[in-house]
Amino acid sequence: MTVGRTLLKSLLSAALLAAGLQAARADEWRTTSSLIGESKYGANFQHYDYVNPNAPKGGTLNSVVPGTFDSFNPYVVQGSPAAGLVGFGGGLLYDTLMEQATDEGSTSHPLIADAYKYPDDYSSATYRLDPRAKWHDGQPITVDDVIWSFHVLK
């Protein structure tokens, strides 16, 4: 399973982002996390302004990065991971519970999750997984997968 550390980072960053928001009821599901007020996309967020949902699908992307690597595991303690494996939104291999918007600072929208909630004291965050979230082989991403990733990276 490759969701790993990025899920942990997403959990922690979303919890921190929630701390900067206006207090909400513990049972209120939210679809946007923002430190700077309301997102320009609103609650019915479908796609970013810079994304064409009707763009052609398929093809090949060739990308060159100078340097070297000795592991496809981006979380190695020693060695050099291959470029592009981690970064905003998990890079090229990993998806996160929430995705940081590139056109709105300090704002995140659901990716694997479809919503989250937190108590008035900001002591935790609870995520609801999007039922459309799937692994590369079409299997659904489960709560157990997220828990496994969290424990492996602790």
Backbone as a printed PyTorch tensor [residue, N CA C, xyz], in Angstrom:
tensor([[[  0.8500,  -1.1810,   0.0000],
         [  0.0000,   0.0000,   0.0000],
         [  0.8860,   1.2320,   0.0000]],

        [[  0.5230,   2.1980,  -0.8080],
         [  1.4270,   3.3140,  -1.0110],
         [  0.8530,   4.6540,  -0.5460]],

        [[ -0.2500,   4.6620,   0.1440],
         [ -0.8340,   5.9260,   0.5760],
         [  0.0370,   6.5600,   1.6490]],

        [[  0.5070,   5.7700,   2.5830],
         [  1.5320,   6.0660,   3.5390],
         [  1.5700,   7.4110,   4.2110]],

        [[  2.7710,   7.9140,   4.2000],
         [  3.1160,   9.1200,   4.9530],
         [  2.3040,  10.3330,   4.5090]],

        [[  1.9480,  10.3760,   3.2450],
         [  1.2000,  11.5220,   2.7520],
         [ -0.1560,  11.6110,   3.4300]],

        [[ -0.7750,  10.4720,   3.7170],
         [ -2.0360,  10.4990,   4.4520],
         [ -1.8330,  11.0610,   5.8490]],

        [[ -0.7520,  10.6650,   6.4820],
         [ -0.4480,  11.1850,   7.8080],
         [ -0.2750,  12.6950,   7.7460]],

        [[  0.5000,  13.1710,   6.7600],
         [  0.6920,  14.6150,   6.6050],
         [ -0.6340,  15.3070,   6.3660]],

        [[ -1.4860,  14.6970,   5.5810],
         [ -2.7820,  15.2870,   5.2890],
         [ -3.6400,  15.3580,   6.5500]],

        [[ -3.6270,  14.2850,   7.3360],
         [ -4.3850,  14.2760,   8.5820],
         [ -3.9190,  15.3900,   9.5100]],

        [[ -2.6150,  15.4960,   9.6680],
         [ -2.0780,  16.4970,  10.5750],
         [ -2.2950,  17.9170,  10.0650]],

        [[ -2.0600,  18.1320,   8.7630],
         [ -2.2330,  19.4840,   8.2340],
         [ -3.6920,  19.9050,   8.2390]],

        [[ -4.5840,  18.9810,   7.9500],
         [ -6.0040,  19.3270,   7.9790],
         [ -6.4500,  19.6540,   9.4060]],

        [[ -5.9130,  18.9210,  10.3850],
         [ -6.2460,  19.2220,  11.7740],
         [ -5.7450,  20.6150,  12.1490]],

        [[ -4.5480,  20.9610,  11.6920],
         [ -4.0100,  22.2950,  11.9670],
         [ -4.8080,  23.3760,  11.2340]],

        [[ -5.1840,  23.0990,  10.0010],
         [ -5.9880,  24.0680,   9.2510],
         [ -7.3270,  24.2940,   9.9300]],

        [[ -7.9010,  23.2260,  10.4480],
         [ -9.1850,  23.3430,  11.1180],
         [ -9.0810,  24.2590,  12.3380]],

        [[ -7.9220,  24.2660,  12.9810],
         [ -7.7410,  25.0950,  14.1680],
         [ -7.8690,  26.5820,  13.8560]],

        [[ -7.5990,  26.9760,  12.6460],
         [ -7.6970,  28.3810,  12.2750],
         [ -9.0760,  28.7830,  11.7930]],

        [[ -9.9640,  27.8450,  11.6950],
         [-11.3060,  28.1360,  11.2050],
         [-12.2300,  28.5500,  12.3410]],

        [[-13.3340,  29.1050,  11.9520],
         [-14.3810,  29.4600,  12.9000],
         [-14.9040,  28.1830,  13.5390]],

        [[-15.2180,  28.2190,  14.8260],
         [-15.6880,  27.0250,  15.5220],
         [-16.9470,  26.4770,  14.8550]],

        [[-17.0020,  25.1560,  14.7490],
         [-18.1450,  24.5010,  14.1180],
         [-18.7100,  23.4570,  15.0740]],

        [[-19.9470,  23.0940,  14.8400],
         [-20.5280,  22.0230,  15.6250],
         [-19.8320,  20.7220,  15.2620]],

        [[-19.6970,  19.8210,  16.2320],
         [-18.9680,  18.5780,  16.0290],
         [-19.6220,  17.6860,  14.9820]],

        [[-20.9040,  17.8600,  14.7110],
         [-21.5780,  16.9970,  13.7430],
         [-21.7020,  17.6340,  12.3590]],

        [[-21.0670,  18.7670,  12.1320],
         [-21.1540,  19.4710,  10.8550],
         [-20.0270,  19.0330,   9.9170]],

        [[-20.3930,  18.4160,   8.7950],
         [-19.4040,  18.0030,   7.8030],
         [-19.0080,  19.1980,   6.9600]],

        [[-17.7180,  19.3600,   6.7140],
         [-17.1870,  20.4690,   5.9160],
         [-16.4860,  19.9180,   4.6800]],

        [[-16.5540,  20.6680,   3.6030],
         [-15.9100,  20.2280,   2.3720],
         [-14.7060,  21.0820,   2.0010]],

        [[-14.4360,  22.1150,   2.7740],
         [-13.2800,  22.9630,   2.5070],
         [-12.6250,  23.3520,   3.8140]],

        [[-11.3100,  23.3580,   3.8250],
         [-10.5410,  23.8000,   4.9700],
         [ -9.7510,  25.0290,   4.5410]],

        [[ -9.9300,  26.1370,   5.2380],
         [ -9.2310,  27.3600,   4.8500],
         [ -8.8700,  28.1930,   6.0690]],

        [[ -7.6480,  28.7210,   6.0450],
         [ -7.1990,  29.6260,   7.1030],
         [ -7.5310,  31.0750,   6.7750]],

        [[ -7.9620,  31.3470,   5.5630],
         [ -8.1350,  32.7310,   5.1170],
         [ -9.5820,  33.0900,   4.8000]],

        [[-10.5280,  32.3230,   5.3180],
         [-11.9300,  32.6210,   5.0660],
         [-12.5410,  31.6020,   4.1180]],

        [[-13.6450,  31.9730,   3.5340],
         [-14.3630,  31.0740,   2.6390],
         [-13.5940,  30.8520,   1.3370]],

        [[-13.6720,  29.6460,   0.8270],
         [-13.0650,  29.3290,  -0.4570],
         [-13.8920,  29.9450,  -1.5790]],

        [[-13.2310,  30.3510,  -2.6300],
         [-13.9440,  30.9280,  -3.7680],
         [-14.7810,  29.8770,  -4.4870]],

        [[-14.5310,  28.6020,  -4.2180],
         [-15.2540,  27.5390,  -4.9010],
         [-16.5550,  27.1390,  -4.2160]],

        [[-16.7340,  27.4850,  -2.9660],
         [-17.9710,  27.1670,  -2.2710],
         [-18.1060,  25.6910,  -1.9200]],

        [[-19.2690,  25.3500,  -1.3730],
         [-19.5110,  23.9960,  -0.8730],
         [-19.6990,  22.9720,  -1.9850]],

        [[-20.1110,  23.3990,  -3.1540],
         [-20.3640,  22.4640,  -4.2580],
         [-19.1760,  22.3820,  -5.2090]],

        [[-17.9870,  22.4150,  -4.6650],
         [-16.7550,  22.3730,  -5.4420],
         [-16.7390,  21.1610,  -6.3720]],

        [[-16.5530,  21.3980,  -7.6730],
         [-16.4750,  20.3180,  -8.6580],
         [-15.0830,  20.1910,  -9.2630]],

        [[-14.4760,  21.3340,  -9.6080],
         [-13.1240,  21.3310, -10.1650],
         [-12.5460,  22.7350, -10.0590]],

        [[-11.2200,  22.7990, -10.0760],
         [-10.5410,  24.0850, -10.0060],
         [-10.7770,  24.8730, -11.2950]],

        [[-10.7230,  26.2020, -11.1880],
         [-10.9220,  27.0630, -12.3660],
         [ -9.9320,  26.7450, -13.4750]],

        [[ -8.7410,  26.3360, -13.1020],
         [ -7.6940,  26.0910, -14.0900],
         [ -7.7390,  24.6730, -14.6700]],

        [[ -8.7390,  23.8910, -14.3030],
         [ -8.8680,  22.5230, -14.8110],
         [ -9.9830,  22.4560, -15.8410]],

        [[ -9.7100,  21.8160, -16.9550],
         [-10.7160,  21.5840, -17.9820],
         [-11.2580,  20.1700, -17.7910]],

        [[-12.4830,  20.0210, -17.2360],
         [-13.0000,  18.6730, -17.0000],
         [-13.2650,  17.9140, -18.3000]],

        [[-13.3080,  18.6120, -19.4160],
         [-13.5370,  17.9650, -20.7100],
         [-12.2450,  17.7860, -21.5050]],

        [[-11.1190,  17.9240, -20.8500],
         [ -9.8310,  17.7660, -21.5300],
         [ -9.7020,  16.3390, -22.0540]],

        [[ -9.0040,  16.1770, -23.1700],
         [ -8.7980,  14.8170, -23.7030],
         [ -8.0490,  13.9520, -22.6950]],

        [[ -8.3920,  12.6880, -22.6470],
         [ -7.7600,  11.7410, -21.7220],
         [ -6.7950,  10.8530, -22.4940]],

        [[ -5.7850,  10.3520, -21.7950],
         [ -4.8450,   9.4210, -22.3970],
         [ -3.5740,  10.1180, -22.8410]],

        [[ -2.7060,   9.3720, -23.4810],
         [ -1.4470,   9.9220, -23.9600],
         [ -0.2970,   9.5260, -23.0640]],

        [[  0.8340,  10.1610, -23.3130],
         [  2.0590,   9.8690, -22.5760],
         [  2.6830,  11.1700, -22.1040]],

        [[  3.1710,  11.1780, -20.8810],
         [  3.9080,  12.3120, -20.3330],
         [  5.3400,  11.8670, -20.1170]],

        [[  6.2570,  12.5790, -20.7330],
         [  7.6770,  12.3420, -20.4980],
         [  8.2270,  13.5300, -19.7370]],

        [[  8.9010,  13.2600, -18.6420],
         [  9.4230,  14.3200, -17.7970],
         [ 10.8650,  13.9790, -17.4290]],

        [[ 11.7230,  14.9730, -17.5030],
         [ 13.1250,  14.7670, -17.1830],
         [ 13.4650,  15.5410, -15.9210]],

        [[ 14.1790,  14.8960, -15.0270],
         [ 14.6310,  15.5260, -13.7970],
         [ 16.1110,  15.2180, -13.6340]],

        [[ 16.9420,  16.2390, -13.4440],
         [ 18.3660,  15.9500, -13.2360],
         [ 18.5980,  15.2820, -11.8850]],

        [[ 19.5860,  14.4600, -11.8070],
         [ 19.9180,  13.8170, -10.5490],
         [ 19.8320,  12.3150, -10.6510]],

        [[ 19.7970,  11.6880,  -9.5010],
         [ 19.7850,  10.2330,  -9.4520],
         [ 18.8860,   9.7760,  -8.3190]],

        [[ 18.6290,   8.4960,  -8.2580],
         [ 17.8560,   7.9230,  -7.1680],
         [ 18.3010,   6.4880,  -6.9580]],

        [[ 18.0180,   5.9810,  -5.7650],
         [ 18.3090,   4.5750,  -5.5090],
         [ 17.1320,   3.8770,  -4.8310]],

        [[ 15.9660,   4.5580,  -4.8200],
         [ 14.7960,   3.9420,  -4.2170],
         [ 13.5190,   4.5820,  -4.7650]],

        [[ 12.4860,   3.7650,  -4.9250],
         [ 11.1620,   4.2830,  -5.2530],
         [ 10.3530,   4.5370,  -3.9850]],

        [[ 10.9520,   4.3100,  -2.8350],
         [ 10.3150,   4.6010,  -1.5610],
         [ 10.7260,   6.0120,  -1.1570]],

        [[  9.7770,   6.9810,  -1.1780],
         [ 10.1460,   8.3610,  -0.8810],
         [ 10.4060,   8.6190,   0.6020]],

        [[ 10.1970,   7.6250,   1.4520],
         [ 10.3490,   7.8250,   2.8820],
         [ 11.5520,   7.0800,   3.4450]],

        [[ 12.5380,   6.8090,   2.6000],
         [ 13.7360,   6.1280,   3.0670],
         [ 14.5170,   7.0360,   4.0090]],

        [[ 15.1530,   6.4150,   4.9950],
         [ 15.9730,   7.1700,   5.9350],
         [ 17.3240,   7.4730,   5.3080]],

        [[ 17.8660,   6.5320,   4.5640],
         [ 19.1240,   6.7210,   3.8500],
         [ 18.8620,   6.5090,   2.3680]],

        [[ 19.5580,   7.2530,   1.5440],
         [ 19.4000,   7.0960,   0.1120],
         [ 18.6850,   8.2840,  -0.5110]],

        [[ 18.3980,   8.1540,  -1.7980],
         [ 17.7650,   9.2290,  -2.5530],
         [ 16.5280,   8.6920,  -3.2660]],

        [[ 15.3470,   9.1740,  -2.8750],
         [ 14.1410,   8.7180,  -3.5710],
         [ 14.0450,   9.3280,  -4.9680]],

        [[ 13.3390,   8.6490,  -5.8500],
         [ 13.1290,   9.1540,  -7.2070],
         [ 12.3150,  10.4470,  -7.1530]],

        [[ 12.6270,  11.3920,  -8.0270],
         [ 11.9310,  12.6790,  -8.0630],
         [ 10.4660,  12.4940,  -8.4410]],

        [[  9.6070,  13.3610,  -7.8780],
         [  8.2070,  13.3750,  -8.2460],
         [  7.3180,  12.4520,  -7.4490]],

        [[  7.9010,  11.6750,  -6.5340],
         [  7.0770,  10.7370,  -5.7840],
         [  6.3020,  11.4110,  -4.6590]],

        [[  6.8190,  12.4980,  -4.1290],
         [  6.1170,  13.2260,  -3.0770],
         [  6.0720,  14.6950,  -3.4540]],

        [[  5.2080,  15.4240,  -2.8020],
         [  5.0470,  16.8490,  -3.0630],
         [  3.6100,  17.2420,  -2.7710]],

        [[  3.1710,  18.3810,  -3.2730],
         [  1.7880,  18.7950,  -3.0910],
         [  0.8650,  17.6860,  -3.5630]],

        [[ -0.1120,  17.3440,  -2.7480],
         [ -1.0690,  16.3230,  -3.1240],
         [ -0.4730,  14.9420,  -3.2480]],

        [[  0.7190,  14.7480,  -2.7110],
         [  1.3290,  13.4360,  -2.7410],
         [  2.2300,  13.2010,  -3.9280]],

        [[  2.3570,  14.1550,  -4.8230],
         [  3.2190,  13.9630,  -5.9740],
         [  2.5400,  13.1100,  -7.0310]],

        [[  3.3320,  12.2910,  -7.7130],
         [  2.8010,  11.5050,  -8.8200],
         [  2.2530,  10.1390,  -8.3980]],

        [[  2.5930,   9.6750,  -7.2050],
         [  2.1910,   8.3340,  -6.7900],
         [  1.0960,   8.2830,  -5.7370]],

        [[  1.0150,   9.2760,  -4.8990],
         [  0.1610,   9.1880,  -3.7280],
         [ -0.9540,  10.2110,  -3.7700]],

        [[ -2.1230,   9.8220,  -3.3100],
         [ -3.2110,  10.7660,  -3.0940],
         [ -3.3600,  10.9860,  -1.5960]],

        [[ -3.8920,  12.1280,  -1.2260],
         [ -4.0620,  12.4970,   0.1730],
         [ -5.5400,  12.6310,   0.4960]],

        [[ -5.8540,  12.6960,   1.7830],
         [ -7.2460,  12.8910,   2.1720],
         [ -7.7680,  14.2280,   1.6580]],

        [[ -6.9420,  15.2580,   1.7440],
         [ -7.3010,  16.5890,   1.2550],
         [ -6.2060,  17.0490,   0.2990]],

        [[ -6.5780,  17.9000,  -0.6490],
         [ -5.6440,  18.4250,  -1.6410],
         [ -5.5530,  19.9360,  -1.4740]],

        [[ -4.3490,  20.4540,  -1.3280],
         [ -4.1850,  21.8930,  -1.1910],
         [ -4.3930,  22.5590,  -2.5430]],

        [[ -5.2260,  23.5990,  -2.5550],
         [ -5.4850,  24.3450,  -3.7860],
         [ -4.2370,  25.1170,  -4.1860]],

        [[ -3.9300,  25.1470,  -5.4740],
         [ -2.7730,  25.9110,  -5.9240],
         [ -3.1320,  27.3460,  -6.2570]],

        [[ -4.4220,  27.6530,  -6.3640],
         [ -4.8220,  29.0170,  -6.6620],
         [ -5.4560,  29.7290,  -5.4730]],

        [[ -5.4250,  29.1040,  -4.2970],
         [ -5.8930,  29.7190,  -3.0460],
         [ -4.9550,  29.2830,  -1.9360]],

        [[ -4.2480,  30.2250,  -1.3700],
         [ -3.3480,  29.8870,  -0.2770],
         [ -4.1030,  29.3870,   0.9330]],

        [[ -3.5210,  28.4400,   1.6480],
         [ -4.0670,  27.9150,   2.9010],
         [ -5.4780,  27.3650,   2.7630]],

        [[ -5.7970,  26.8110,   1.6150],
         [ -7.1170,  26.2410,   1.3840],
         [ -6.9650,  24.8360,   0.8280]],

        [[ -7.7240,  23.9030,   1.3960],
         [ -7.6890,  22.5150,   0.9440],
         [ -9.0940,  22.0280,   0.6490]],

        [[ -9.1710,  21.1080,  -0.3040],
         [-10.4390,  20.4940,  -0.6970],
         [-10.2730,  18.9780,  -0.6380]],

        [[-11.3610,  18.2450,  -0.4590],
         [-11.2690,  16.7830,  -0.3600],
         [-10.7030,  16.1270,  -1.6090]],

        [[ -9.9860,  15.0290,  -1.4100],
         [ -9.4880,  14.2180,  -2.5170],
         [ -9.9130,  12.7750,  -2.2580]],

        [[ -9.2460,  12.0590,  -1.3470],
         [ -9.7210,  10.7310,  -0.9650],
         [-10.9260,  10.8640,  -0.0360]],

        [[-10.8960,  11.8520,   0.8170],
         [-12.0500,  12.1280,   1.6750],
         [-13.0700,  12.9190,   0.8620]],

        [[-14.3220,  12.9190,   1.3010],
         [-15.2760,  13.8220,   0.6590],
         [-15.7270,  14.9160,   1.6130]],

        [[-15.4080,  14.7680,   2.9040],
         [-15.7220,  15.8020,   3.8850],
         [-14.9850,  15.4800,   5.1830]],

        [[-14.9710,  16.4600,   6.0770],
         [-14.3810,  16.2400,   7.3970],
         [-15.1440,  17.0820,   8.4050]],

        [[-14.9650,  16.7510,   9.6810],
         [-15.5810,  17.5300,  10.7570],
         [-14.6370,  17.5340,  11.9420]],

        [[-14.8740,  18.4690,  12.8520],
         [-14.0300,  18.5920,  14.0280],
         [-14.8510,  19.1910,  15.1570]],

        [[-14.4890,  18.9000,  16.4100],
         [-15.2230,  19.4500,  17.5460],
         [-14.8510,  20.9100,  17.7980]],

        [[-15.6280,  21.5670,  18.6220],
         [-15.4030,  22.9750,  18.9330],
         [-14.0200,  23.2520,  19.5030]],

        [[-13.4330,  22.2810,  20.1870],
         [-12.1130,  22.5140,  20.7880],
         [-10.9620,  22.1510,  19.8400]],

        [[-11.2760,  21.7740,  18.5970],
         [-10.2630,  21.4480,  17.5720],
         [ -9.3250,  20.3160,  17.9950]],

        [[ -9.7820,  19.4380,  18.8810],
         [ -8.9110,  18.3940,  19.4100],
         [ -8.7150,  17.2190,  18.4600]],

        [[ -9.4960,  17.1550,  17.4140],
         [ -9.3800,  16.0460,  16.4650],
         [-10.0310,  16.4340,  15.1460]],

        [[ -9.8700,  15.5820,  14.1780],
         [-10.5610,  15.7480,  12.8940],
         [-11.0260,  14.3660,  12.4600]],

        [[-12.2360,  14.3000,  11.9500],
         [-12.8030,  13.0570,  11.4500],
         [-13.0680,  13.2230,   9.9630]],

        [[-12.6150,  12.2620,   9.1800],
         [-12.7800,  12.3270,   7.7280],
         [-13.7760,  11.2810,   7.2640]],

        [[-14.5750,  11.6520,   6.2860],
         [-15.4930,  10.7120,   5.6300],
         [-14.8990,  10.4230,   4.2520]],

        [[-14.6150,   9.1480,   3.9790],
         [-13.9940,   8.7890,   2.7180],
         [-14.9900,   8.8710,   1.5700]],

        [[-14.4890,   9.3260,   0.4320],
         [-15.2950,   9.3780,  -0.7810],
         [-15.4610,   7.9440,  -1.2940]],

        [[-16.6890,   7.4760,  -1.4870],
         [-16.8720,   6.0980,  -1.9610],
         [-16.3000,   5.8660,  -3.3630]],

        [[-16.0130,   6.9440,  -4.0930],
         [-15.4130,   6.8100,  -5.4310],
         [-13.8980,   6.6530,  -5.3740]],

        [[-13.2830,   6.8340,  -4.2030],
         [-11.8260,   6.7170,  -4.0710],
         [-11.4190,   5.2610,  -4.2280]],

        [[-10.5340,   5.0120,  -5.1780],
         [-10.1280,   3.6480,  -5.5070],
         [ -8.6050,   3.5340,  -5.5870]],

        [[ -8.1130,   2.3130,  -5.3760],
         [ -6.7260,   1.9900,  -5.6150],
         [ -6.5190,   1.8510,  -7.1200]],

        [[ -5.2740,   1.7180,  -7.5370],
         [ -4.9470,   1.5830,  -8.9490],
         [ -5.6310,   0.3770,  -9.6050]],

        [[ -5.9720,  -0.6290,  -8.8050],
         [ -6.6010,  -1.8340,  -9.3600],
         [ -8.1250,  -1.8050,  -9.2790]],

        [[ -8.6790,  -0.6410,  -8.8880],
         [-10.1300,  -0.4970,  -8.8390],
         [-10.7600,  -0.8340,  -7.5020]],

        [[ -9.9720,  -1.3590,  -6.5610],
         [-10.5060,  -1.6820,  -5.2410],
         [-10.7430,  -0.3880,  -4.4540]],

        [[-11.8290,  -0.3090,  -3.6920],
         [-12.0890,   0.9150,  -2.9230],
         [-11.0570,   1.1280,  -1.8240]],

        [[-10.7300,   2.3900,  -1.5600],
         [ -9.8730,   2.7450,  -0.4260],
         [-10.7640,   2.7020,   0.8100]],

        [[-10.3070,   2.0180,   1.8340],
         [-11.1310,   1.8210,   3.0320],
         [-10.5640,   2.5770,   4.2320]],

        [[-11.3690,   2.6510,   5.2530],
         [-10.9250,   3.2420,   6.5190],
         [ -9.7330,   2.4490,   7.0560]],

        [[ -9.7700,   1.1410,   6.9090],
         [ -8.6490,   0.3090,   7.3720],
         [ -7.3530,   0.6630,   6.6460]],

        [[ -7.4380,   1.0230,   5.3670],
         [ -6.2440,   1.4410,   4.6170],
         [ -5.6510,   2.7110,   5.2110]],

        [[ -6.5090,   3.6650,   5.5470],
         [ -6.0430,   4.9280,   6.1320],
         [ -5.4270,   4.6740,   7.5020]],

        [[ -6.0740,   3.8520,   8.2980],
         [ -5.5490,   3.5260,   9.6340],
         [ -4.2020,   2.8210,   9.5120]],

        [[ -4.1030,   1.8660,   8.5880],
         [ -2.8420,   1.1540,   8.3710],
         [ -1.7350,   2.1410,   8.0180]],

        [[ -2.0080,   3.0450,   7.1020],
         [ -1.0100,   4.0300,   6.6730],
         [ -0.5690,   4.8990,   7.8450]],

        [[ -1.5210,   5.3130,   8.6410],
         [ -1.2060,   6.1520,   9.7970],
         [ -0.2860,   5.4010,  10.7610]],

        [[ -0.6120,   4.1600,  11.0740],
         [  0.1980,   3.3970,  12.0360],
         [  1.5740,   3.0580,  11.4760]],

        [[  1.6840,   2.7590,  10.2100],
         [  2.9730,   2.4370,   9.6210],
         [  3.9080,   3.6490,   9.6960]],

        [[  3.3750,   4.8360,   9.5740],
         [  4.2180,   6.0180,   9.5320],
         [  4.4710,   6.6480,  10.9010]],

        [[  3.8320,   6.1450,  11.9440],
         [  4.0620,   6.7020,  13.2800],
         [  5.4500,   6.4060,  13.7470]]])
